[in-house]
Amino acid sequence: MALDADIKAQLNQYLQLLEGEVRIKASAGTDDVSHEMMSLLNELAEMSGRITVEPAVLERTPSFSVNRPDAETGIVFAGIPLGHEFTSLVLALLQVSGRAPKAEQSVIDSIKALKGDYRFETYISLSCHNCPDVVQALNLMSVLNPGVSHTMIDGAAFKNEVESKNVMAVPSVYLNGEFFASGRMTVEEILAKLGSTADASDFSDKEPFDVLVVGGGPAGASAAIYAARKGIRTGVVAERFGGQVNDTVGIENFISVKYTEGPKLAASLEEHVKEYEVDIMKLQRAVRLEKKDLIEVELENGAVLKSKTVILSTGARWRNVGVPGEEQFKNKGVAYCPHCDGPLFAGKHVAVIGGGNSGIEAAIDLAGIVKHVTVLEFLPELKADSVLQERLYSLPNVTVLKNVQTKEITGTDKVDGITYVERDTGAEQHINLEGVFVQIGLVPNTDWLADSLDRTRFGEIIVDNHGATSIPGVFAAGDCTNSPYKQIIISMGSGATAALGAFDYLIRN
């Protein structure tokens, strides 16, 4: 397998940054994937005199490990890390060579402080945009701590292993042979799951903020930047920076940027906020809001943060269908990301619930991978744009069922079918299939606010044209509000509006 000219040019630039020798140990067979893997590794060795490749017997074939000349790092790639994993390979080479990782010192210290043996394995698909974050985080931990090892496993190259473990969502992480977690995770989130996380005492000495932003998506990042630029004391408390943008693949309507991808934009948001003196508190979930002399925000760990003004930008999450079987079979056939999990259903029959743009886009994408797609739409007509509908109806392996209500997702240890009701006749029907992708819109992350401020019947925070809520000094922005359009660029604008509104409130009060 020869690398194309563009990738080779990029790779050549990166390989100039190697600081020391890298020894690659390759376990190859006679299969096509092994041949492609060895072709890639030999090209790497030809491009840099600091890389050597030697044969080895590893746990899986085809696979290769990336090591220092004098020590094993525990980093293994089972399969060929191209596609979205190309960056994971490049970073592994650079970090193993001795190049300092781009991580906060507190994170590096936490990784080095881990005691014991942690043998991680991550099942991925090369089309998954969430997988590289997990692979790179665990590789970083392997580089920094000799007690940690990590193997990336391409599900397409090891289908039997994937099926024997019933892996039906990626990334799926196993620790010492036991299931650990599924879905996108940062290194901080992995450390938190291992017990290395901040407690209430870490927040006890924080002075009150002028503006405290709750949420780190596009609205929250925009609000934090606008507030910090006013020279006022600004804090951001967020469960994960970037919010739902992290789960978005292609972004083509962000004005002035023809194309970008969610994780890349999320990283840029955090990088931009860090240019200012903003106190960023990640991996923290807010559970209570109360107006006293100052506004208090209580965190899940019991800490209470105080601020003169607060901007709520907690975003939204995928809406659940709310039928029997959905919760039971999550990651066992019920999925929410067609780009990530679609390849695991190659050659199978799947359903997509939802006839809006996201649902029809998912059905179109899946039709190129799976055997058959059945779309279920509650309303008498699809809601998606006409151009998407035309594309959908042109595909030979898609069935569209309109005016139907999903009743149950069935299965034993994994999904085996879906039951629906025809709304006009009341007749109940059942389809045998192996996967269900839920694409029915968003629900705002505002449950924790209860009756503390005014919300719509859908849970959206009601704001005025300054971003102000029903509580003086509390503002809100983005997808958690009653803004009629949930778009990245609109969220950014509303974050700026809320920050300016908060600043005006501080001046007047």
C-alpha positions in Angstrom: 0.0 0.0 0.0 1.6 3.2 -1.1 0.8 6.4 0.7 -0.7 9.1 -1.5 1.4 12.2 -2.1 -0.5 14.5 0.3 -0.3 12.2 3.2 3.4 11.5 2.5 4.2 15.2 2.4 2.4 15.7 5.8 4.2 12.7 7.2 7.6 13.9 6.0 7.1 17.2 7.9 6.1 15.4 11.1 9.0 12.9 10.9 11.5 15.8 10.9 10.3 16.5 14.5 11.4 13.1 15.8 13.8 13.7 18.7 15.2 10.2 19.2 15.2 6.6 17.8 12.0 4.7 17.4 11.9 0.9 17.1 8.8 -0.6 15.5 8.1 -4.3 16.1 5.8 -5.8 13.5 3.8 -9.1 13.7 2.7 -9.8 10.1 1.1 -12.7 8.3 0.4 -13.5 4.7 -3.0 -11.7 4.6 -3.8 -8.5 2.7 -3.9 -6.3 5.8 -0.5 -7.6 6.9 0.9 -6.8 3.5 -0.6 -3.2 3.6 0.7 -2.7 7.2 4.2 -3.8 6.3 4.2 -1.5 3.2 3.2 1.4 5.5 5.9 0.6 8.1 8.6 0.2 5.5 7.7 3.5 3.9 8.0 5.1 7.4 11.5 3.6 7.8 12.5 4.8 4.4 11.4 8.3 5.2 13.3 8.6 8.5 16.6 7.2 9.5 15.4 7.3 13.1 12.8 4.6 12.5 13.7 0.9 12.4 11.3 -2.0 11.7 11.9 -5.5 12.9 9.8 -8.7 12.9 8.2 -9.8 16.2 5.5 -12.1 17.6 2.8 -10.0 19.2 -0.6 -11.0 20.6 -2.4 -10.1 17.4 -1.5 -10.4 13.8 -1.4 -8.1 11.9 -0.2 -5.6 14.5 2.9 -3.5 15.4 4.3 -1.9 18.6 6.0 1.5 18.8 9.0 1.5 21.2 12.1 3.2 22.3 15.4 1.4 21.5 15.9 0.5 25.2 12.3 0.0 26.4 8.8 -1.2 25.4 6.2 1.6 25.7 3.1 -0.7 25.5 1.7 1.1 22.5 0.3 -1.3 19.9 -1.7 -0.8 16.7 -3.6 -3.9 15.7 -4.6 -3.0 12.1 -3.5 -0.1 10.0 -4.0 3.4 11.7 -5.0 5.5 8.7 -8.2 7.4 8.2 -9.1 9.2 11.4 -6.3 7.3 13.2 -3.5 8.7 11.1 -2.9 11.4 13.7 -2.7 8.8 16.4 0.1 7.1 14.6 2.0 10.3 14.1 1.6 11.4 17.7 2.7 8.0 19.0 5.9 8.2 16.9 6.7 11.7 18.1 6.0 11.0 21.8 7.9 7.8 21.8 10.8 9.6 20.2 11.0 11.9 23.2 9.0 14.9 22.0 7.1 16.5 24.9 3.3 15.8 24.8 0.9 18.8 24.6 -0.8 18.2 27.9 -1.3 20.3 31.1 1.3 19.5 33.8 -1.4 18.6 36.2 -2.6 15.9 33.8 0.9 14.6 33.3 1.4 14.4 37.0 -1.8 12.5 37.5 -0.8 10.0 34.8 2.6 9.4 36.4 1.0 9.0 39.8 -1.1 6.0 38.7 0.0 2.8 40.6 -0.6 -0.7 39.3 -1.0 -2.4 35.9 -3.5 -1.0 33.4 -3.8 -3.0 30.2 -6.1 -1.1 27.9 -7.6 -2.3 24.6 -9.7 0.0 22.4 -11.9 -1.3 19.5 -12.2 1.4 16.9 -13.3 1.9 13.3 -11.2 4.0 10.9 -14.3 6.2 10.1 -14.9 7.0 13.7 -14.1 10.7 14.5 -14.5 10.1 18.3 -12.0 7.2 18.4 -8.7 9.1 17.9 -9.2 11.1 21.1 -9.5 7.9 23.2 -6.6 6.2 21.3 -4.3 9.2 21.7 -5.2 9.7 25.4 -4.4 6.0 26.2 -1.2 6.1 24.1 -0.1 9.2 26.0 -0.7 7.4 29.3 1.4 4.5 28.0 4.3 6.8 27.1 4.3 8.5 30.5 3.6 5.5 32.9 5.3 2.1 32.5 2.4 0.5 34.3 0.0 1.4 31.4 -0.2 -0.3 28.0 -2.6 0.3 25.2 -3.6 -1.6 22.0 -5.8 0.0 19.3 -7.8 -2.7 17.5 -9.4 -1.9 14.2 -12.7 -3.8 14.2 -12.7 -4.3 10.4 -9.4 -6.2 10.7 -10.4 -8.3 13.6 -14.1 -9.0 12.9 -14.2 -12.4 14.8 -12.9 -10.7 17.9 -15.4 -7.9 17.7 -18.3 -10.3 17.2 -17.2 -12.7 20.0 -17.1 -9.7 22.4 -20.4 -8.3 21.0 -18.7 -4.9 20.3 -21.4 -2.9 18.7 -20.3 0.7 19.4 -16.9 2.4 19.0 -14.7 3.4 20.7 -15.2 0.5 23.2 -12.4 0.3 25.8 -11.5 -2.7 27.8 -9.3 -2.6 30.9 -7.5 -5.8 32.0 -9.9 -7.8 29.9 -13.1 -6.2 31.4 -15.3 -3.6 29.7 -14.3 -0.2 30.9 -16.2 2.5 28.8 -17.6 3.3 25.4 -17.7 6.6 23.6 -15.5 9.6 23.2 -13.3 10.4 26.3 -10.5 12.8 27.0 -7.5 11.8 29.1 -9.0 13.8 32.0 -12.2 11.8 31.8 -10.3 8.5 31.7 -8.3 9.6 34.8 -11.5 10.5 36.5 -13.0 7.0 35.8 -9.8 5.6 37.4 -10.4 7.7 40.5 -8.2 10.6 39.8 -10.5 13.6 40.0 -11.0 16.9 41.8 -13.1 17.0 45.0 -14.9 19.9 46.7 -11.9 21.0 48.7 -10.1 21.9 45.4 -12.7 24.6 44.9 -13.0 26.0 48.4 -10.5 28.8 48.0 -11.9 30.3 44.8 -12.9 33.9 45.0 -16.3 34.9 43.6 -16.3 35.4 39.9 -17.7 38.4 38.0 -19.0 36.0 35.3 -19.3 32.3 35.7 -20.1 30.4 32.5 -21.7 27.0 33.0 -21.0 24.9 29.9 -18.1 24.7 27.4 -19.6 24.4 24.0 -19.7 27.1 21.3 -22.0 29.4 23.3 -20.0 29.0 26.5 -16.6 29.5 24.8 -17.9 32.6 23.1 -19.3 34.0 26.3 -16.1 33.3 28.2 -13.9 35.1 25.6 -16.2 38.1 25.4 -16.3 38.4 29.2 -12.6 37.9 29.7 -11.8 40.6 27.0 -13.7 43.0 29.3 -11.1 42.4 31.9 -13.4 40.9 34.5 -12.9 37.8 36.6 -14.3 34.9 34.4 -14.7 31.2 35.1 -16.0 28.3 33.0 -17.3 25.1 34.6 -18.0 22.4 32.0 -18.5 18.6 31.9 -16.5 18.4 28.6 -15.2 21.3 26.6 -16.8 21.6 23.2 -20.0 19.9 24.2 -22.0 18.2 21.5 -19.7 19.7 18.8 -17.4 16.8 19.8 -20.0 14.4 18.3 -20.4 16.3 15.0 -18.5 15.0 12.0 -18.5 17.4 9.0 -19.3 21.0 9.5 -19.9 22.9 6.2 -22.0 25.9 7.3 -19.6 27.6 9.7 -19.3 30.8 7.8 -15.8 31.5 6.4 -14.6 28.0 7.1 -15.6 25.8 4.1 -15.2 22.5 6.0 -14.1 21.4 9.5 -14.8 18.6 11.9 -16.4 18.7 15.3 -13.4 17.5 17.5 -11.1 19.9 15.6 -13.5 22.9 16.3 -13.9 21.8 19.9 -10.1 21.8 20.4 -9.9 25.3 18.8 -12.6 26.6 21.1 -10.7 25.5 24.2 -7.4 26.7 22.8 -8.9 30.2 22.1 -10.4 30.4 25.6 -7.0 29.5 27.1 -5.5 32.6 25.5 -7.3 34.7 28.2 -7.2 34.6 32.0 -10.2 32.3 32.4 -10.4 29.8 35.2 -11.4 26.6 33.4 -12.9 23.8 35.5 -13.5 20.7 33.4 -15.2 17.4 34.2 -17.6 19.2 36.5 -21.4 19.0 36.4 -23.6 21.7 37.9 -26.6 20.4 40.0 -28.1 23.5 41.6 -28.5 27.3 40.9 -29.6 29.7 43.6 -29.7 33.5 43.8 -28.6 34.9 47.1 -26.4 38.0 47.7 -24.3 36.4 45.0 -25.4 33.7 42.6 -24.4 30.2 43.7 -23.8 27.2 41.5 -23.4 23.9 43.3 -21.3 21.1 41.6 -21.9 17.4 41.7 -18.9 17.0 44.0 -20.5 19.3 46.6 -18.4 22.4 45.8 -20.2 25.7 45.6 -19.0 28.4 43.2 -20.2 32.0 43.7 -20.5 34.7 41.0 -22.0 38.2 40.5 -23.5 37.0 37.2 -23.9 33.5 35.6 -24.2 32.5 32.0 -25.9 29.1 31.4 -24.7 27.4 28.2 -25.3 23.8 29.0 -26.4 22.8 25.5 -28.5 19.8 24.5 -28.2 16.1 24.1 -29.6 13.5 21.7 -33.3 12.8 22.5 -34.2 9.2 23.4 -37.1 7.4 21.9 -38.1 6.3 25.3 -39.4 2.8 24.4 -38.6 -0.6 26.0 -35.3 -2.0 24.9 -33.6 1.4 24.1 -31.7 1.7 27.3 -31.1 -2.0 27.7 -29.5 -2.3 24.2 -27.4 0.9 24.1 -24.1 -0.1 22.6 -25.5 -3.5 21.9 -27.3 -2.5 18.7 -28.8 0.8 19.7 -26.6 3.6 18.5 -26.6 7.4 18.0 -23.6 8.0 15.8 -23.8 6.5 12.3 -20.3 7.7 11.4 -18.7 6.0 14.4 -20.7 2.8 14.6 -21.9 2.3 11.1 -19.0 0.1 10.0 -19.8 -2.4 12.7 -23.1 -3.1 11.0 -21.6 -3.8 7.5 -23.8 -6.3 5.6 -26.6 -6.1 8.2 -30.1 -4.7 8.3 -30.6 -1.6 10.5 -33.3 1.0 11.2 -33.0 4.7 11.5 -35.7 6.4 13.8 -36.3 9.9 12.6 -37.1 11.6 9.3 -35.4 15.0 9.8 -32.1 16.1 8.3 -30.0 14.1 10.8 -32.1 11.0 10.3 -32.0 11.1 6.6 -28.3 11.9 6.4 -27.7 8.9 8.7 -29.8 6.7 6.5 -27.9 7.8 3.3 -24.5 7.2 5.0 -25.5 3.8 6.4 -27.0 2.7 3.0 -23.4 2.6 1.6 -22.3 0.3 4.4 -25.1 -2.0 5.5 -27.3 -4.5 3.6 -30.6 -2.6 4.2 -31.9 0.5 6.0 -35.4 1.0 7.2 -36.4 4.6 8.1 -39.2 5.1 10.6 -40.9 8.5 10.7 -43.7 9.4 13.2 -45.3 12.1 11.0 -47.1 11.4 7.7 -44.2 13.0 5.7 -40.4 13.3 6.1 -39.1 16.6 7.6 -35.7 16.5 5.9 -34.7 18.9 3.1 -35.9 17.9 -0.3 -32.4 17.4 -1.7 -31.7 14.8 1.0 -35.1 13.1 0.4 -34.3 12.9 -3.3 -31.0 11.2 -2.6 -32.6 8.8 -0.1 -35.3 7.7 -2.5 -32.7 7.0 -5.2 -31.0 4.3 -3.1 -32.0 0.7 -3.8 -31.5 -0.6 -0.3 -33.7 1.8 1.7 -37.3 1.4 2.9 -39.2 4.4 4.3 -42.0 3.9 6.7 -44.0 7.1 7.5 -46.8 7.7 10.0 -45.5 5.0 12.3 -44.7 4.9 16.0 -41.8 2.9 17.4 -43.2 0.6 20.2 -40.2 -1.5 21.3 -36.6 -2.4 20.4 -36.4 -6.2 20.9 -33.5 -8.6 21.6 -31.9 -10.9 24.2 -28.2 -10.0 24.6 -28.3 -7.6 21.6 -30.8 -6.0 19.2 -32.7 -8.5 17.0 -35.7 -6.4 15.9 -38.0 -3.4 16.2 -41.7 -3.3 16.7 -43.8 -0.3 15.4 -47.5 0.7 15.1 -49.1 2.0 12.0 -50.7 5.2 13.3 -53.6 5.3 10.8 -54.7 1.6 11.2 -53.4 0.8 14.6 -51.8 -2.4 13.2 -48.6 -3.6 14.9 -45.7 -4.7 12.8 -42.2 -6.2 13.6 -39.0 -6.1 11.6 -36.0 -8.4 12.2 -32.8 -6.4 12.2 -29.5 -6.0 14.0 -29.2 -2.3 14.7 -31.2 0.8 15.5 -29.9 4.4 15.0 -31.8 7.0 16.9 -31.9 10.5 15.3 -34.9 12.4 16.6 -33.5 15.7 17.6 -32.3 17.3 20.8 -33.4 17.8 24.4 -31.9 20.8 26.5 -29.6 20.0 29.4 -31.6 22.0 31.9 -33.2 19.3 34.1 -30.9 20.3 37.0 -32.4 23.8 37.1 -35.9 22.5 38.1 -38.1 25.5 38.9 -35.3 27.9 39.6 -36.1 29.9 36.5 -38.6 30.1 33.7 -38.4 27.4 31.0 -40.6 26.4 28.1 -42.6 23.1 28.2 -39.7 21.6 26.3 -37.3 22.6 29.1 -35.6 25.4 27.1 -34.5 28.4 29.2 -36.5 31.5 28.2 -34.3 34.5 27.4 -34.8 38.0 26.2 -32.8 39.8 23.4 -30.0 40.5 25.9 -29.7 36.8 26.9 -31.3 37.6 30.3 -33.4 34.9 32.1 -36.1 35.4 34.7 -33.4 35.6 37.5 -31.6 39.0 37.6 -27.9 38.4 36.9 -28.5 35.0 35.3 -28.1 34.8 31.5 -28.3 31.9 29.1 -27.1 31.1 25.5 -27.1 28.4 22.9 -29.1 25.2 22.5 -30.3 25.2 26.1 -32.4 28.3 25.4 -35.6 28.9 23.4 -33.6 30.1 20.4 -35.6 28.7 17.5 -32.6 27.5 15.6 -29.9 25.2 17.1 -26.8 26.0 15.1 -23.2 26.4 16.1 -22.8 29.9 14.6 -26.1 31.0 16.3 -24.9 29.6 19.6 -21.7 31.6 19.4 -23.6 34.8 18.7 -25.9 34.2 21.6 -22.9 33.5 23.9 -21.5 36.9 22.9 -24.8 38.5 23.5 -25.2 36.9 27.0 -21.6 38.0 27.9 -22.3 41.6 26.8 -25.6 41.5 28.7 -23.9 40.3 31.8 -21.3 43.0 31.5 -24.0 45.6 31.1 -25.8 44.2 34.2 -22.5 44.4 36.3 -22.1 48.1 35.3 -25.6 49.0 36.2 -25.7 47.1 39.5 
